[in-house]
Each structure stands twice: as structure tokens, then as C-alpha cells.
Amino acid sequence: MAGETRADLPTLQSVAGRLRKAGETLDEVGSGVPATPQAGDLTPDIAALVGHLTDVSGNLVVGLKEAGDRVEQARAAYSGTDRAAAANLDGAF
């Protein structure tokens, strides 16, 4: 049907779970950041690079978890809308 919107609720739930799990897994990896290696004159640069990568990874963790939460919210909204529409149609025919 033209203009139709379909949402596969189990797929949305799976996507939300996978996003959250990816964020959790990356967060676990980030808790074990290695010490800065001794690299002579480059040690401060390497330390800055490791720090930057840690910050960016932290942002990615937050983003993945937030995306998972938003997909789950969308799934719940679709589900609620479908239930409400079915209840409105119940007995109409």
C-alpha cells in the first residue's frame, strides 16, 4: 500500500540490543587503556594520541548506548500506536 509504514518490532528490539551491547563491549575495552609507552621524544605525542582515542571512544560508547535507547523507544511507540489503532478498530466492523 502506498504511504504505508511498517515496523518489524522484533527486528527493532534486536537492533536496540545490538547497539547497546556494542557500546558495553567498547566500554569494557576502554577500561583497560594501556600505559603510555616510553618512546623518547615522541612520548608526549603518543600520550596525547592515546588520550584523544580514549575520549573519542568514550563518545562512541555514549552514542551507541543512546542510539540503542532511541531505537527501543521507537519500537515501544510503534507497538503502542498499533495497539491503540487496533483497539479503535475493535468492534467497528
C-alpha positions as CSV (number, residue, x, y, z in Angstrom):
1,M,0.0,0.0,0.0
2,A,1.3,3.4,-0.9
3,G,2.4,5.6,2.0
4,E,2.4,2.6,4.3
5,T,4.8,2.4,7.2
6,R,5.8,-1.0,8.7
7,A,8.0,-1.7,11.7
8,D,9.2,-5.2,12.5
9,L,9.1,-5.0,16.3
10,P,11.4,-8.0,16.9
11,T,14.0,-6.5,14.5
12,L,13.9,-3.1,16.2
13,Q,14.3,-4.9,19.6
14,S,17.3,-6.8,18.2
15,V,18.9,-3.7,16.7
16,A,18.5,-1.8,20.0
17,G,20.1,-4.7,21.9
18,R,23.0,-4.9,19.5
19,L,23.7,-1.2,19.7
20,R,23.7,-1.3,23.5
21,K,25.9,-4.4,23.5
22,A,28.4,-2.8,21.2
23,G,28.5,0.2,23.5
24,E,29.0,-2.0,26.5
25,T,31.7,-4.1,24.8
26,L,33.6,-1.0,23.7
27,D,33.3,0.4,27.2
28,E,34.8,-2.7,28.7
29,V,37.8,-2.5,26.3
30,G,38.2,1.2,27.2
31,S,38.5,0.3,30.9
32,G,41.9,-1.4,30.1
33,V,43.7,1.5,28.5
34,P,47.4,0.7,28.4
35,A,50.0,3.0,29.9
36,T,51.8,5.3,27.5
37,P,54.9,3.6,26.1
38,Q,58.3,5.1,26.5
39,A,59.1,6.5,23.1
40,G,61.7,9.0,23.7
41,D,60.9,12.4,22.2
42,L,57.6,11.1,20.9
43,T,56.2,10.0,24.3
44,P,54.1,13.2,24.8
45,D,52.7,12.9,21.3
46,I,51.8,9.3,21.8
47,A,50.2,10.1,25.2
48,A,48.1,12.8,23.5
49,L,47.1,10.4,20.8
50,V,46.1,7.7,23.3
51,G,44.2,10.4,25.3
52,H,42.3,11.5,22.2
53,L,41.4,8.0,21.1
54,T,40.1,7.3,24.6
55,D,38.0,10.5,24.5
56,V,36.6,9.6,21.1
57,S,35.9,6.0,22.2
58,G,34.0,7.3,25.2
59,N,31.9,9.4,23.0
60,L,31.2,6.4,20.7
61,V,30.2,4.4,23.8
62,V,27.7,7.0,24.8
63,G,26.4,7.4,21.2
64,L,25.9,3.6,20.8
65,K,24.0,3.3,24.1
66,E,21.9,6.4,23.3
67,A,21.1,5.0,19.8
68,G,20.0,1.7,21.4
69,D,17.8,3.5,23.8
70,R,16.2,5.6,21.0
71,V,15.6,2.6,18.8
72,E,13.9,0.9,21.8
73,Q,11.8,4.0,22.4
74,A,10.7,3.9,18.7
75,R,9.8,0.2,19.0
76,A,7.7,0.9,22.0
77,A,6.0,3.9,20.2
78,Y,5.2,1.8,17.2
79,S,3.9,-1.0,19.3
80,G,1.7,1.3,21.4
81,T,0.4,3.0,18.3
82,D,-0.5,-0.3,16.7
83,R,-2.3,-1.5,19.9
84,A,-4.2,1.8,20.1
85,A,-5.2,1.6,16.4
86,A,-6.4,-2.0,16.8
87,A,-8.4,-1.0,19.9
88,N,-10.0,1.8,18.0
89,L,-11.0,-0.5,15.2
90,D,-12.2,-3.3,17.5
91,G,-15.9,-3.6,17.1
92,A,-16.0,-1.0,14.3
93,F,-17.0,-3.7,11.8
